[in-house]
């Protein structure tokens, strides 16, 4: 499993943008498509809201990639 640590700038990041920023997709639109497919989970729960607010302390998973969102 690949572990990625993402340093959060601000209060939250939208889920589709997070996927783009860490390089799991090429664009925010591609991130939205991944979320819509039901393959992205946040803190162990499938997340279908494309622009869900991801805050520090959350763990986002996609396939064998786990993203830990850290406060700055």
PDB file of N, CA, C, O and CB in Angstrom:
ATOM      1  N   UNK A   1       0.843  -1.196   0.000  1.00  0.00           N
ATOM      2  CA  UNK A   1       0.000   0.000   0.000  1.00  0.00           C
ATOM      3  C   UNK A   1       0.879   1.247   0.000  1.00  0.00           C
ATOM      4  O   UNK A   1       1.839   1.350   0.764  1.00  0.00           O
ATOM      5  CB  UNK A   1      -0.954   0.005   1.225  1.00  0.00           C
ATOM      6  N   UNK A   2       0.534   2.184  -0.866  1.00  0.00           N
ATOM      7  CA  UNK A   2       1.282   3.439  -0.954  1.00  0.00           C
ATOM      8  C   UNK A   2       0.695   4.447   0.033  1.00  0.00           C
ATOM      9  O   UNK A   2      -0.519   4.647   0.082  1.00  0.00           O
ATOM     10  CB  UNK A   2       1.250   4.007  -2.407  1.00  0.00           C
ATOM     11  N   UNK A   3       1.573   5.081   0.819  1.00  0.00           N
ATOM     12  CA  UNK A   3       1.152   6.089   1.790  1.00  0.00           C
ATOM     13  C   UNK A   3       1.561   7.476   1.278  1.00  0.00           C
ATOM     14  O   UNK A   3       2.705   7.684   0.874  1.00  0.00           O
ATOM     15  CB  UNK A   3       1.777   5.807   3.199  1.00  0.00           C
ATOM     16  N   UNK A   4       0.626   8.405   1.299  1.00  0.00           N
ATOM     17  CA  UNK A   4       0.909   9.787   0.903  1.00  0.00           C
ATOM     18  C   UNK A   4       0.490  10.685   2.059  1.00  0.00           C
ATOM     19  O   UNK A   4      -0.595  10.520   2.618  1.00  0.00           O
ATOM     20  CB  UNK A   4       0.159  10.182  -0.433  1.00  0.00           C
ATOM     21  N   UNK A   5       1.352  11.636   2.417  1.00  0.00           N
ATOM     22  CA  UNK A   5       0.981  12.628   3.427  1.00  0.00           C
ATOM     23  C   UNK A   5       0.726  13.944   2.703  1.00  0.00           C
ATOM     24  O   UNK A   5       1.565  14.418   1.937  1.00  0.00           O
ATOM     25  CB  UNK A   5       2.100  12.787   4.530  1.00  0.00           C
ATOM     26  N   UNK A   6      -0.443  14.526   2.956  1.00  0.00           N
ATOM     27  CA  UNK A   6      -0.832  15.782   2.308  1.00  0.00           C
ATOM     28  C   UNK A   6      -0.927  16.869   3.367  1.00  0.00           C
ATOM     29  O   UNK A   6      -1.700  16.753   4.318  1.00  0.00           O
ATOM     30  CB  UNK A   6      -2.187  15.632   1.544  1.00  0.00           C
ATOM     31  N   UNK A   7      -0.136  17.929   3.199  1.00  0.00           N
ATOM     32  CA  UNK A   7      -0.171  19.064   4.118  1.00  0.00           C
ATOM     33  C   UNK A   7      -1.298  20.001   3.714  1.00  0.00           C
ATOM     34  O   UNK A   7      -1.289  20.562   2.618  1.00  0.00           O
ATOM     35  CB  UNK A   7       1.187  19.814   4.134  1.00  0.00           C
ATOM     36  N   UNK A   8      -2.257  20.164   4.596  1.00  0.00           N
ATOM     37  CA  UNK A   8      -3.430  20.980   4.312  1.00  0.00           C
ATOM     38  C   UNK A   8      -3.120  22.460   4.498  1.00  0.00           C
ATOM     39  O   UNK A   8      -2.613  22.868   5.542  1.00  0.00           O
ATOM     40  CB  UNK A   8      -4.597  20.567   5.209  1.00  0.00           C
ATOM     41  N   UNK A   9      -3.429  23.265   3.477  1.00  0.00           N
ATOM     42  CA  UNK A   9      -3.323  24.726   3.576  1.00  0.00           C
ATOM     43  C   UNK A   9      -4.727  25.259   3.748  1.00  0.00           C
ATOM     44  O   UNK A   9      -5.496  25.269   2.787  1.00  0.00           O
ATOM     45  CB  UNK A   9      -2.620  25.360   2.311  1.00  0.00           C
ATOM     46  N   UNK A  10      -5.084  25.701   4.935  1.00  0.00           N
ATOM     47  CA  UNK A  10      -6.432  26.197   5.172  1.00  0.00           C
ATOM     48  C   UNK A  10      -7.255  25.192   5.962  1.00  0.00           C
ATOM     49  O   UNK A  10      -6.728  24.230   6.519  1.00  0.00           O
ATOM     50  CB  UNK A  10      -7.120  26.516   3.853  1.00  0.00           C
ATOM     51  N   UNK A  11      -8.564  25.439   5.995  1.00  0.00           N
ATOM     52  CA  UNK A  11      -9.472  24.642   6.821  1.00  0.00           C
ATOM     53  C   UNK A  11      -9.793  23.282   6.218  1.00  0.00           C
ATOM     54  O   UNK A  11      -9.897  22.288   6.937  1.00  0.00           O
ATOM     55  CB  UNK A  11     -10.748  25.398   7.047  1.00  0.00           C
ATOM     56  N   UNK A  12      -9.952  23.239   4.887  1.00  0.00           N
ATOM     57  CA  UNK A  12     -10.313  21.994   4.217  1.00  0.00           C
ATOM     58  C   UNK A  12      -9.874  22.035   2.759  1.00  0.00           C
ATOM     59  O   UNK A  12      -9.484  23.080   2.239  1.00  0.00           O
ATOM     60  CB  UNK A  12     -11.829  21.743   4.316  1.00  0.00           C
ATOM     61  N   UNK A  13      -9.946  20.857   2.102  1.00  0.00           N
ATOM     62  CA  UNK A  13      -9.736  20.756   0.654  1.00  0.00           C
ATOM     63  C   UNK A  13     -10.877  19.896   0.116  1.00  0.00           C
ATOM     64  O   UNK A  13     -11.295  18.937   0.764  1.00  0.00           O
ATOM     65  CB  UNK A  13      -8.306  20.136   0.295  1.00  0.00           C
ATOM     66  N   UNK A  14     -11.378  20.240  -1.069  1.00  0.00           N
ATOM     67  CA  UNK A  14     -12.445  19.440  -1.663  1.00  0.00           C
ATOM     68  C   UNK A  14     -11.855  18.117  -2.142  1.00  0.00           C
ATOM     69  O   UNK A  14     -10.733  18.072  -2.647  1.00  0.00           O
ATOM     70  CB  UNK A  14     -13.137  20.203  -2.838  1.00  0.00           C
ATOM     71  N   UNK A  15     -12.619  17.051  -1.980  1.00  0.00           N
ATOM     72  CA  UNK A  15     -12.141  15.702  -2.283  1.00  0.00           C
ATOM     73  C   UNK A  15     -11.595  15.571  -3.693  1.00  0.00           C
ATOM     74  O   UNK A  15     -10.504  15.033  -3.880  1.00  0.00           O
ATOM     75  CB  UNK A  15     -13.249  14.710  -2.086  1.00  0.00           C
ATOM     76  N   UNK A  16     -12.333  16.053  -4.694  1.00  0.00           N
ATOM     77  CA  UNK A  16     -11.851  15.921  -6.077  1.00  0.00           C
ATOM     78  C   UNK A  16     -10.541  16.671  -6.298  1.00  0.00           C
ATOM     79  O   UNK A  16      -9.692  16.218  -7.066  1.00  0.00           O
ATOM     80  CB  UNK A  16     -12.907  16.435  -7.055  1.00  0.00           C
ATOM     81  N   UNK A  17     -10.367  17.809  -5.635  1.00  0.00           N
ATOM     82  CA  UNK A  17      -9.132  18.584  -5.763  1.00  0.00           C
ATOM     83  C   UNK A  17      -7.964  17.887  -5.058  1.00  0.00           C
ATOM     84  O   UNK A  17      -6.832  17.932  -5.539  1.00  0.00           O
ATOM     85  CB  UNK A  17      -9.328  19.995  -5.186  1.00  0.00           C
ATOM     86  N   UNK A  18      -8.238  17.250  -3.930  1.00  0.00           N
ATOM     87  CA  UNK A  18      -7.201  16.504  -3.221  1.00  0.00           C
ATOM     88  C   UNK A  18      -6.639  15.397  -4.111  1.00  0.00           C
ATOM     89  O   UNK A  18      -5.424  15.218  -4.203  1.00  0.00           O
ATOM     90  CB  UNK A  18      -7.761  15.908  -1.912  1.00  0.00           C
ATOM     91  N   UNK A  19      -7.532  14.660  -4.764  1.00  0.00           N
ATOM     92  CA  UNK A  19      -7.084  13.577  -5.648  1.00  0.00           C
ATOM     93  C   UNK A  19      -6.188  14.117  -6.758  1.00  0.00           C
ATOM     94  O   UNK A  19      -5.209  13.475  -7.138  1.00  0.00           O
ATOM     95  CB  UNK A  19      -8.293  12.841  -6.256  1.00  0.00           C
ATOM     96  N   UNK A  20      -6.523  15.299  -7.280  1.00  0.00           N
ATOM     97  CA  UNK A  20      -5.707  15.929  -8.324  1.00  0.00           C
ATOM     98  C   UNK A  20      -4.364  16.383  -7.747  1.00  0.00           C
ATOM     99  O   UNK A  20      -3.320  16.159  -8.359  1.00  0.00           O
ATOM    100  CB  UNK A  20      -6.457  17.133  -8.950  1.00  0.00           C
ATOM    101  N   UNK A  21      -4.387  17.014  -6.581  1.00  0.00           N
ATOM    102  CA  UNK A  21      -3.158  17.576  -6.000  1.00  0.00           C
ATOM    103  C   UNK A  21      -2.111  16.526  -5.649  1.00  0.00           C
ATOM    104  O   UNK A  21      -0.912  16.794  -5.728  1.00  0.00           O
ATOM    105  CB  UNK A  21      -3.496  18.360  -4.764  1.00  0.00           C
ATOM    106  N   UNK A  22      -2.556  15.335  -5.261  1.00  0.00           N
ATOM    107  CA  UNK A  22      -1.587  14.288  -4.917  1.00  0.00           C
ATOM    108  C   UNK A  22      -1.203  13.441  -6.133  1.00  0.00           C
ATOM    109  O   UNK A  22      -0.396  12.519  -6.013  1.00  0.00           O
ATOM    110  CB  UNK A  22      -2.156  13.388  -3.820  1.00  0.00           C
ATOM    111  N   UNK A  23      -1.775  13.747  -7.302  1.00  0.00           N
ATOM    112  CA  UNK A  23      -1.375  13.087  -8.529  1.00  0.00           C
ATOM    113  C   UNK A  23      -2.100  11.794  -8.852  1.00  0.00           C
ATOM    114  O   UNK A  23      -1.629  11.019  -9.685  1.00  0.00           O
ATOM    115  CB  UNK A  23       0.043  12.817  -8.471  1.00  0.00           C
ATOM    116  N   UNK A  24      -3.245  11.540  -8.207  1.00  0.00           N
ATOM    117  CA  UNK A  24      -3.983  10.314  -8.501  1.00  0.00           C
ATOM    118  C   UNK A  24      -4.874  10.452  -9.730  1.00  0.00           C
ATOM    119  O   UNK A  24      -5.382   9.460 -10.255  1.00  0.00           O
ATOM    120  CB  UNK A  24      -4.824   9.919  -7.306  1.00  0.00           C
ATOM    121  N   UNK A  25      -5.061  11.699 -10.188  1.00  0.00           N
ATOM    122  CA  UNK A  25      -5.794  11.935 -11.433  1.00  0.00           C
ATOM    123  C   UNK A  25      -5.268  13.228 -12.047  1.00  0.00           C
ATOM    124  O   UNK A  25      -4.572  13.999 -11.386  1.00  0.00           O
ATOM    125  CB  UNK A  25      -7.347  12.014 -11.184  1.00  0.00           C
ATOM    126  N   UNK A  26      -5.603  13.458 -13.307  1.00  0.00           N
ATOM    127  CA  UNK A  26      -5.044  14.592 -14.041  1.00  0.00           C
ATOM    128  C   UNK A  26      -5.779  15.909 -13.834  1.00  0.00           C
ATOM    129  O   UNK A  26      -5.216  16.982 -14.048  1.00  0.00           O
ATOM    130  CB  UNK A  26      -5.030  14.278 -15.486  1.00  0.00           C
ATOM    131  N   UNK A  27      -7.062  15.823 -13.410  1.00  0.00           N
ATOM    132  CA  UNK A  27      -7.848  17.052 -13.295  1.00  0.00           C
ATOM    133  C   UNK A  27      -8.909  16.894 -12.215  1.00  0.00           C
ATOM    134  O   UNK A  27      -9.181  15.787 -11.751  1.00  0.00           O
ATOM    135  CB  UNK A  27      -8.505  17.412 -14.645  1.00  0.00           C
ATOM    136  N   UNK A  28      -9.501  18.015 -11.822  1.00  0.00           N
ATOM    137  CA  UNK A  28     -10.603  17.964 -10.864  1.00  0.00           C
ATOM    138  C   UNK A  28     -11.780  17.183 -11.415  1.00  0.00           C
ATOM    139  O   UNK A  28     -12.476  16.490 -10.673  1.00  0.00           O
ATOM    140  CB  UNK A  28     -11.045  19.368 -10.489  1.00  0.00           C
ATOM    141  N   UNK A  29     -12.005  17.297 -12.730  1.00  0.00           N
ATOM    142  CA  UNK A  29     -13.094  16.558 -13.369  1.00  0.00           C
ATOM    143  C   UNK A  29     -12.864  15.054 -13.294  1.00  0.00           C
ATOM    144  O   UNK A  29     -13.799  14.287 -13.063  1.00  0.00           O
ATOM    145  CB  UNK A  29     -13.244  16.989 -14.826  1.00  0.00           C
ATOM    146  N   UNK A  30     -11.612  14.634 -13.490  1.00  0.00           N
ATOM    147  CA  UNK A  30     -11.281  13.213 -13.377  1.00  0.00           C
ATOM    148  C   UNK A  30     -11.460  12.755 -11.932  1.00  0.00           C
ATOM    149  O   UNK A  30     -11.880  11.625 -11.680  1.00  0.00           O
ATOM    150  CB  UNK A  30      -9.828  12.946 -13.857  1.00  0.00           C
ATOM    151  N   UNK A  31     -11.139  13.643 -10.980  1.00  0.00           N
ATOM    152  CA  UNK A  31     -11.353  13.323  -9.569  1.00  0.00           C
ATOM    153  C   UNK A  31     -12.823  13.126  -9.269  1.00  0.00           C
ATOM    154  O   UNK A  31     -13.195  12.211  -8.534  1.00  0.00           O
ATOM    155  CB  UNK A  31     -10.786  14.419  -8.681  1.00  0.00           C
ATOM    156  N   UNK A  32     -13.665  13.985  -9.838  1.00  0.00           N
ATOM    157  CA  UNK A  32     -15.114  13.850  -9.650  1.00  0.00           C
ATOM    158  C   UNK A  32     -15.611  12.521 -10.194  1.00  0.00           C
ATOM    159  O   UNK A  32     -16.472  11.882  -9.590  1.00  0.00           O
ATOM    160  CB  UNK A  32     -15.856  15.005 -10.332  1.00  0.00           C
ATOM    161  N   UNK A  33     -15.063  12.099 -11.347  1.00  0.00           N
ATOM    162  CA  UNK A  33     -15.473  10.831 -11.953  1.00  0.00           C
ATOM    163  C   UNK A  33     -15.104   9.658 -11.052  1.00  0.00           C
ATOM    164  O   UNK A  33     -15.891   8.725 -10.898  1.00  0.00           O
ATOM    165  CB  UNK A  33     -14.826  10.660 -13.336  1.00  0.00           C
ATOM    166  N   UNK A  34     -13.908   9.698 -10.453  1.00  0.00           N
ATOM    167  CA  UNK A  34     -13.490   8.629  -9.537  1.00  0.00           C
ATOM    168  C   UNK A  34     -14.435   8.540  -8.345  1.00  0.00           C
ATOM    169  O   UNK A  34     -14.848   7.451  -7.947  1.00  0.00           O
ATOM    170  CB  UNK A  34     -12.048   8.864  -9.051  1.00  0.00           C
ATOM    171  N   UNK A  35     -14.772   9.698  -7.778  1.00  0.00           N
ATOM    172  CA  UNK A  35     -15.678   9.721  -6.622  1.00  0.00           C
ATOM    173  C   UNK A  35     -17.042   9.169  -7.024  1.00  0.00           C
ATOM    174  O   UNK A  35     -17.636   8.386  -6.283  1.00  0.00           O
ATOM    175  CB  UNK A  35     -15.822  11.164  -6.058  1.00  0.00           C
ATOM    176  N   UNK A  36     -17.543   9.574  -8.196  1.00  0.00           N
ATOM    177  CA  UNK A  36     -18.853   9.125  -8.664  1.00  0.00           C
ATOM    178  C   UNK A  36     -18.894   7.607  -8.867  1.00  0.00           C
ATOM    179  O   UNK A  36     -19.952   6.992  -8.731  1.00  0.00           O
ATOM    180  CB  UNK A  36     -19.214   9.834  -9.969  1.00  0.00           C
ATOM    181  N   UNK A  37     -17.750   7.005  -9.190  1.00  0.00           N
ATOM    182  CA  UNK A  37     -17.681   5.556  -9.385  1.00  0.00           C
ATOM    183  C   UNK A  37     -17.778   4.789  -8.070  1.00  0.00           C
ATOM    184  O   UNK A  37     -17.982   3.575  -8.068  1.00  0.00           O
ATOM    185  CB  UNK A  37     -16.392   5.190 -10.093  1.00  0.00           C
ATOM    186  N   UNK A  38     -17.632   5.503  -6.948  1.00  0.00           N
ATOM    187  CA  UNK A  38     -17.725   4.835  -5.647  1.00  0.00           C
ATOM    188  C   UNK A  38     -16.460   4.103  -5.246  1.00  0.00           C
ATOM    189  O   UNK A  38     -16.517   3.149  -4.470  1.00  0.00           O
ATOM    190  CB  UNK A  38     -18.861   3.871  -5.657  1.00  0.00           C
ATOM    191  N   UNK A  39     -15.306   4.540  -5.770  1.00  0.00           N
ATOM    192  CA  UNK A  39     -14.050   3.860  -5.457  1.00  0.00           C
ATOM    193  C   UNK A  39     -13.184   4.622  -4.458  1.00  0.00           C
ATOM    194  O   UNK A  39     -12.076   4.190  -4.139  1.00  0.00           O
ATOM    195  CB  UNK A  39     -13.270   3.636  -6.722  1.00  0.00           C
ATOM    196  N   UNK A  40     -13.689   5.760  -3.960  1.00  0.00           N
ATOM    197  CA  UNK A  40     -12.938   6.581  -3.011  1.00  0.00           C
ATOM    198  C   UNK A  40     -13.607   6.496  -1.644  1.00  0.00           C
ATOM    199  O   UNK A  40     -14.825   6.635  -1.532  1.00  0.00           O
ATOM    200  CB  UNK A  40     -12.850   8.062  -3.495  1.00  0.00           C
ATOM    201  N   UNK A  41     -12.804   6.268  -0.607  1.00  0.00           N
ATOM    202  CA  UNK A  41     -13.370   6.259   0.738  1.00  0.00           C
ATOM    203  C   UNK A  41     -12.667   7.290   1.606  1.00  0.00           C
ATOM    204  O   UNK A  41     -11.485   7.582   1.423  1.00  0.00           O
ATOM    205  CB  UNK A  41     -13.259   4.860   1.370  1.00  0.00           C
ATOM    206  N   UNK A  42     -13.423   7.837   2.559  1.00  0.00           N
ATOM    207  CA  UNK A  42     -12.902   8.797   3.518  1.00  0.00           C
ATOM    208  C   UNK A  42     -13.161   8.217   4.908  1.00  0.00           C
ATOM    209  O   UNK A  42     -14.304   7.949   5.276  1.00  0.00           O
ATOM    210  CB  UNK A  42     -13.568  10.221   3.343  1.00  0.00           C
ATOM    211  N   UNK A  43     -12.099   8.028   5.664  1.00  0.00           N
ATOM    212  CA  UNK A  43     -12.182   7.448   7.004  1.00  0.00           C
ATOM    213  C   UNK A  43     -12.949   6.122   7.000  1.00  0.00           C
ATOM    214  O   UNK A  43     -13.744   5.848   7.899  1.00  0.00           O
ATOM    215  CB  UNK A  43     -12.852   8.435   7.961  1.00  0.00           C
ATOM    216  N   UNK A  44     -12.696   5.311   5.979  1.00  0.00           N
ATOM    217  CA  UNK A  44     -13.276   3.972   5.920  1.00  0.00           C
ATOM    218  C   UNK A  44     -14.678   3.875   5.341  1.00  0.00           C
ATOM    219  O   UNK A  44     -15.225   2.777   5.238  1.00  0.00           O
ATOM    220  CB  UNK A  44     -13.296   3.413   7.262  1.00  0.00           C
ATOM    221  N   UNK A  45     -15.272   5.003   4.959  1.00  0.00           N
ATOM    222  CA  UNK A  45     -16.624   5.017   4.390  1.00  0.00           C
ATOM    223  C   UNK A  45     -16.566   5.489   2.934  1.00  0.00           C
ATOM    224  O   UNK A  45     -15.886   6.467   2.622  1.00  0.00           O
ATOM    225  CB  UNK A  45     -17.567   5.936   5.226  1.00  0.00           C
ATOM    226  N   UNK A  46     -17.280   4.790   2.045  1.00  0.00           N
ATOM    227  CA  UNK A  46     -17.345   5.229   0.641  1.00  0.00           C
ATOM    228  C   UNK A  46     -17.932   6.638   0.608  1.00  0.00           C
ATOM    229  O   UNK A  46     -18.962   6.906   1.228  1.00  0.00           O
ATOM    230  CB  UNK A  46     -18.209   4.237  -0.235  1.00  0.00           C
ATOM    231  N   UNK A  47     -17.270   7.533  -0.121  1.00  0.00           N
ATOM    232  CA  UNK A  47     -17.718   8.929  -0.216  1.00  0.00           C
ATOM    233  C   UNK A  47     -18.168   9.198  -1.643  1.00  0.00           C
ATOM    234  O   UNK A  47     -17.389   9.036  -2.582  1.00  0.00           O
ATOM    235  CB  UNK A  47     -16.584   9.925   0.207  1.00  0.00           C
ATOM    236  N   UNK A  48     -19.426   9.610  -1.812  1.00  0.00           N
ATOM    237  CA  UNK A  48     -19.968   9.890  -3.142  1.00  0.00           C
ATOM    238  C   UNK A  48     -20.133  11.383  -3.408  1.00  0.00           C
ATOM    239  O   UNK A  48     -20.495  11.771  -4.518  1.00  0.00           O
ATOM    240  CB  UNK A  48     -21.301   9.198  -3.308  1.00  0.00           C
ATOM    241  N   UNK A  49     -19.874  12.224  -2.411  1.00  0.00           N
ATOM    242  CA  UNK A  49     -19.951  13.677  -2.619  1.00  0.00           C
ATOM    243  C   UNK A  49     -18.625  14.130  -3.220  1.00  0.00           C
ATOM    244  O   UNK A  49     -17.585  14.075  -2.564  1.00  0.00           O
ATOM    245  CB  UNK A  49     -20.259  14.444  -1.270  1.00  0.00           C
ATOM    246  N   UNK A  50     -18.671  14.575  -4.464  1.00  0.00           N
ATOM    247  CA  UNK A  50     -17.452  14.905  -5.202  1.00  0.00           C
ATOM    248  C   UNK A  50     -16.653  16.034  -4.561  1.00  0.00           C
ATOM    249  O   UNK A  50     -15.424  16.039  -4.619  1.00  0.00           O
ATOM    250  CB  UNK A  50     -17.801  15.281  -6.617  1.00  0.00           C
ATOM    251  N   UNK A  51     -17.347  16.986  -3.952  1.00  0.00           N
ATOM    252  CA  UNK A  51     -16.649  18.127  -3.348  1.00  0.00           C
ATOM    253  C   UNK A  51     -16.741  18.069  -1.821  1.00  0.00           C
ATOM    254  O   UNK A  51     -16.790  19.106  -1.159  1.00  0.00           O
ATOM    255  CB  UNK A  51     -17.238  19.461  -3.868  1.00  0.00           C
ATOM    256  N   UNK A  52     -16.763  16.859  -1.268  1.00  0.00           N
ATOM    257  CA  UNK A  52     -16.794  16.707   0.195  1.00  0.00           C
ATOM    258  C   UNK A  52     -15.600  17.446   0.789  1.00  0.00           C
ATOM    259  O   UNK A  52     -14.504  17.414   0.229  1.00  0.00           O
ATOM    260  CB  UNK A  52     -16.774  15.193   0.612  1.00  0.00           C
ATOM    261  N   UNK A  53     -15.810  18.105   1.911  1.00  0.00           N
ATOM    262  CA  UNK A  53     -14.744  18.866   2.565  1.00  0.00           C
ATOM    263  C   UNK A  53     -13.882  17.910   3.393  1.00  0.00           C
ATOM    264  O   UNK A  53     -14.344  17.309   4.363  1.00  0.00           O
ATOM    265  CB  UNK A  53     -15.336  20.000   3.465  1.00  0.00           C
ATOM    266  N   UNK A  54     -12.628  17.788   2.987  1.00  0.00           N
ATOM    267  CA  UNK A  54     -11.681  16.916   3.667  1.00  0.00           C
ATOM    268  C   UNK A  54     -10.834  17.781   4.591  1.00  0.00           C
ATOM    269  O   UNK A  54     -10.175  18.724   4.152  1.00  0.00           O
ATOM    270  CB  UNK A  54     -10.789  16.127   2.644  1.00  0.00           C
ATOM    271  N   UNK A  55     -10.861  17.446   5.870  1.00  0.00           N
ATOM    272  CA  UNK A  55     -10.164  18.242   6.881  1.00  0.00           C
ATOM    273  C   UNK A  55      -8.977  17.468   7.450  1.00  0.00           C
ATOM    274  O   UNK A  55      -8.846  16.262   7.237  1.00  0.00           O
ATOM    275  CB  UNK A  55     -11.130  18.645   8.014  1.00  0.00           C
ATOM    276  N   UNK A  56      -8.116  18.183   8.177  1.00  0.00           N
ATOM    277  CA  UNK A  56      -6.953  17.560   8.806  1.00  0.00           C
ATOM    278  C   UNK A  56      -7.400  16.399   9.684  1.00  0.00           C
ATOM    279  O   UNK A  56      -8.408  16.488  10.386  1.00  0.00           O
ATOM    280  CB  UNK A  56      -6.157  18.592   9.638  1.00  0.00           C
ATOM    281  N   UNK A  57      -6.644  15.313   9.637  1.00  0.00           N
ATOM    282  CA  UNK A  57      -6.959  14.129  10.416  1.00  0.00           C
ATOM    283  C   UNK A  57      -7.699  13.068   9.629  1.00  0.00           C
ATOM    284  O   UNK A  57      -7.811  11.929  10.082  1.00  0.00           O
ATOM    285  CB  UNK A  57      -7.763  14.509  11.600  1.00  0.00           C
ATOM    286  N   UNK A  58      -8.209  13.422   8.453  1.00  0.00           N
ATOM    287  CA  UNK A  58      -8.935  12.458   7.622  1.00  0.00           C
ATOM    288  C   UNK A  58      -7.959  11.569   6.866  1.00  0.00           C
ATOM    289  O   UNK A  58      -6.824  11.958   6.592  1.00  0.00           O
ATOM    290  CB  UNK A  58      -9.868  13.184   6.634  1.00  0.00           C
ATOM    291  N   UNK A  59      -8.422  10.367   6.533  1.00  0.00           N
ATOM    292  CA  UNK A  59      -7.648   9.446   5.713  1.00  0.00           C
ATOM    293  C   UNK A  59      -8.504   9.100   4.491  1.00  0.00           C
ATOM    294  O   UNK A  59      -9.615   8.584   4.616  1.00  0.00           O
ATOM    295  CB  UNK A  59      -7.236   8.150   6.522  1.00  0.00           C
ATOM    296  N   UNK A  60      -7.963   9.396   3.317  1.00  0.00           N
ATOM    297  CA  UNK A  60      -8.668   9.137   2.057  1.00  0.00           C
ATOM    298  C   UNK A  60      -7.999   7.947   1.385  1.00  0.00           C
ATOM    299  O   UNK A  60      -6.773   7.900   1.282  1.00  0.00           O
ATOM    300  CB  UNK A  60      -8.657  10.400   1.115  1.00  0.00           C
ATOM    301  N   UNK A  61      -8.795   6.985   0.927  1.00  0.00           N
ATOM    302  CA  UNK A  61      -8.247   5.798   0.272  1.00  0.00           C
ATOM    303  C   UNK A  61      -8.814   5.650  -1.136  1.00  0.00           C
ATOM    304  O   UNK A  61      -9.995   5.896  -1.383  1.00  0.00           O
ATOM    305  CB  UNK A  61      -8.545   4.537   1.100  1.00  0.00           C
ATOM    306  N   UNK A  62      -7.944   5.244  -2.043  1.00  0.00           N
ATOM    307  CA  UNK A  62      -8.325   4.949  -3.426  1.00  0.00           C
ATOM    308  C   UNK A  62      -7.470   3.776  -3.866  1.00  0.00           C
ATOM    309  O   UNK A  62      -6.259   3.919  -4.033  1.00  0.00           O
ATOM    310  CB  UNK A  62      -8.133   6.202  -4.382  1.00  0.00           C
ATOM    311  N   UNK A  63      -8.084   2.619  -4.054  1.00  0.00           N
ATOM    312  CA  UNK A  63      -7.321   1.427  -4.407  1.00  0.00           C
ATOM    313  C   UNK A  63      -6.332   1.099  -3.304  1.00  0.00           C
ATOM    314  O   UNK A  63      -6.717   0.967  -2.142  1.00  0.00           O
ATOM    315  CB  UNK A  63      -6.587   1.621  -5.745  1.00  0.00           C
ATOM    316  N   UNK A  64      -5.055   0.964  -3.659  1.00  0.00           N
ATOM    317  CA  UNK A  64      -4.042   0.648  -2.650  1.00  0.00           C
ATOM    318  C   UNK A  64      -3.276   1.887  -2.196  1.00  0.00           C
ATOM    319  O   UNK A  64      -2.181   1.779  -1.645  1.00  0.00           O
ATOM    320  CB  UNK A  64      -3.068  -0.383  -3.196  1.00  0.00           C
ATOM    321  N   UNK A  65      -3.860   3.068  -2.428  1.00  0.00           N
ATOM    322  CA  UNK A  65      -3.236   4.328  -2.008  1.00  0.00           C
ATOM    323  C   UNK A  65      -4.009   4.900  -0.819  1.00  0.00           C
ATOM    324  O   UNK A  65      -5.237   4.982  -0.840  1.00  0.00           O
ATOM    325  CB  UNK A  65      -3.197   5.355  -3.187  1.00  0.00           C
ATOM    326  N   UNK A  66      -3.273   5.289   0.206  1.00  0.00           N
ATOM    327  CA  UNK A  66      -3.881   5.905   1.386  1.00  0.00           C
ATOM    328  C   UNK A  66      -3.273   7.293   1.567  1.00  0.00           C
ATOM    329  O   UNK A  66      -2.052   7.436   1.632  1.00  0.00           O
ATOM    330  CB  UNK A  66      -3.668   5.023   2.668  1.00  0.00           C
ATOM    331  N   UNK A  67      -4.127   8.314   1.650  1.00  0.00           N
ATOM    332  CA  UNK A  67      -3.686   9.702   1.811  1.00  0.00           C
ATOM    333  C   UNK A  67      -4.044  10.161   3.220  1.00  0.00           C
ATOM    334  O   UNK A  67      -5.218  10.186   3.591  1.00  0.00           O
ATOM    335  CB  UNK A  67      -4.338  10.638   0.734  1.00  0.00           C
ATOM    336  N   UNK A  68      -3.038  10.520   3.995  1.00  0.00           N
ATOM    337  CA  UNK A  68      -3.258  11.083   5.326  1.00  0.00           C
ATOM    338  C   UNK A  68      -3.221  12.599   5.203  1.00  0.00           C
ATOM    339  O   UNK A  68      -2.238  13.163   4.723  1.00  0.00           O
ATOM    340  CB  UNK A  68      -2.186  10.570   6.355  1.00  0.00           C
ATOM    341  N   UNK A  69      -4.288  13.258   5.636  1.00  0.00           N
ATOM    342  CA  UNK A  69      -4.376  14.711   5.536  1.00  0.00           C
ATOM    343  C   UNK A  69      -3.920  15.302   6.863  1.00  0.00           C
ATOM    344  O   UNK A  69      -4.501  15.032   7.914  1.00  0.00           O
ATOM    345  CB  UNK A  69      -5.829  15.175   5.179  1.00  0.00           C
ATOM    346  N   UNK A  70      -2.869  16.115   6.794  1.00  0.00           N
ATOM    347  CA  UNK A  70      -2.250  16.670   7.988  1.00  0.00           C
ATOM    348  C   UNK A  70      -2.434  18.179   8.054  1.00  0.00           C
ATOM    349  O   UNK A  70      -2.442  18.865   7.032  1.00  0.00           O
ATOM    350  CB  UNK A  70      -0.769  16.321   8.026  1.00  0.00           C
ATOM    351  N   UNK A  71      -2.582  18.683   9.274  1.00  0.00           N
ATOM    352  CA  UNK A  71      -2.644  20.141   9.475  1.00  0.00           C
ATOM    353  C   UNK A  71      -1.249  20.704   9.294  1.00  0.00           C
ATOM    354  O   UNK A  71      -0.258  20.020   9.550  1.00  0.00           O
ATOM    355  CB  UNK A  71      -3.214  20.507  10.893  1.00  0.00           C
ATOM    356  N   UNK A  72      -1.170  21.951   8.852  1.00  0.00           N
ATOM    357  CA  UNK A  72       0.123  22.557   8.662  1.00  0.00           C
ATOM    358  C   UNK A  72       0.564  23.327   9.862  1.00  0.00           C
ATOM    359  O   UNK A  72       1.650  23.907   9.859  1.00  0.00           O
ATOM    360  CB  UNK A  72       0.109  23.439   7.481  1.00  0.00           C
TER     361      UNK A  72
END
